[in-house]
Amino acid sequence: MISFLSRLALILSAEDKEWRRNTIWLMDGAKYHTSADTRKILKQIGVNFIISAPYSYDAAAVELFFAYYKQVQTNPDNERTGKK
């Protein structure tokens, strides 16, 4: 996770030097997101971040996209999915 975050920050900086001014990273409550090492690198990178509670799907806007994508984009005939 630390390598990924560090690399992502480098890529974003190459695209836009000011990305930190209008970016907030939303991290879920996974242990690898909340570890002391991860928090340390996030602070070193200088990114604003929020750590949401575990399993708080309503707080993550991307979950709304995933729900739409799974229901509409990958299931255009609206076939029943999930448990029977």
N, C-alpha and C positions, 0 to 999 in steps of 0.2 A: 504494500500500500504506500509506503514511504517513497519508494522508487517511482511509482506511478504519479503520485502527487507532485513530486519534484519535477518530473519530466513534463507533466501537464502545465505547470507554472512556466517552464522554459518555453514551451510552444506558444502559450498565450502571450507571453512577453514579446516573442518574436513577431506576433501578429499585431499586438497593440500594447505599447509600453504603459498605457494608463488603465489596463483592464481591472486592476485592483480597486479603482475608485468606484466602479459600478457593478462589482461582482460579489456575490455571497455564495459560498459553497454550503450546501445543505448536506450534512452527513447524518446517516441514520445511527441508531444506537448500537451498531455492531461493535464487538470488542476491538476489532482492528481499526475502527474509526475513533473510538474513545480512548485508546491507549495513550499513555504518557508520551511515547515516541511520536505518535501521529500528531498529537496536539503540539508537541515541540516543533515539528517540521512545519506545521501550518502557521505557527507564529513566526518561524524563521522566514518562510516564504512571504509573509506579510499579507496573507489573505484573510478576509473576514469570513467567518464560518459560524454555522449554527449546528448544534448536535441535537437532533430530535430524539424523543423517547423511543425506545424499541417498539417495533410493530405499530408505529403511528402513521399508517398509510395515508390518512386524511390530511396530514401536515405536509406531505410531499406532493407538490404539483405534478411531478413526472408520473406519479401513479395514476393520475387521471388520464394522461396520454396513453400509458400502457393499457389501461382498461379499455379505452376507445379503440386502440389499435387491435387488441386481441378480439374484441367483440365485433367491430365493424370492418376493419381492413383485412383481417385474416379470416373472416367469417361472413362474406357478403350475402350468403343465403340465410343468415341468421339461424343456423342449425344449433340445436341444443348442445351445450358443452358442459363439462364438469360431471359431478356425480349424478347418477341416474336415480 
